């Protein structure tokens, strides 16, 4: 019983770590996308003004 409880705790801990990593990856993708969109916007604005 004690061993099963420890396994459940370890499993929950590992799932939490995976979830945190996934959230960090999502934030990186969002930041990259936002940065790329801003660069494109600046690029287009530069050529549309001229």
Long-range contacts (C-beta under 8 A, 24 or more apart in sequence): none
